[in-house]
């Protein structure tokens, strides 16, 4: 269900659409439930995906390629998975907070099942681009507004030198083709947030993620 919000400014299109927000809520919540239950996050998620074999395969593939360490003490890894746009993605992120309270993402490993693929390189580029765009949205400061207008400032996107290592594994499938444009965008914020919880023990529940925030 959705309700219309009367905002003080005219919003535009956001990559990933509503899934870009709902995935953050649900995937962080699932990780939190696993921690409360004293369960290993990957096994806990798999237990909830018995009816979605393709998503379970994407998640376990990303975890295997990324060398998932269980997310326990000393870990800096987090997981997220999502079925959207007719496709499925599992994502492993490795992230930490630097001494000057900045978020550093070292590695992103995605496994994608988007059905039949005609051009694997284009699919891989869409996933990579979505991950970078989603990472920018999740970690860069909010723009400053004055009198209802955004104030111009320096570029907010991640610089090339700070781009994490990105690996994309495409899972072969004969299913109908699905969409991929917003797939990486939707999964990256919760995966990074879950990784930061593993690394710091602190749950960040707001976007953009800010280690200096009170929530």
Secondary structure, DSSP 4 states (H G I P E B T S, - for coil): -------SS-----TTTTHHHHHHHHHHHHHHHHHHTT--HHHHHHHH-TT-HHHHHHHHHHHHHHT---S-TT--EEEEEEEETTEEEEEEEEEEE-TTS-EEEEEEEEEEE-SS-S-HHHHHHHHHHHHHHHHHHHHSPPPPEETTEEPP-S--SPPGGGPPEEEEEEPP--SPP---TTHHHHHHHHHHHHHHHHHHS----SSS--TTS--
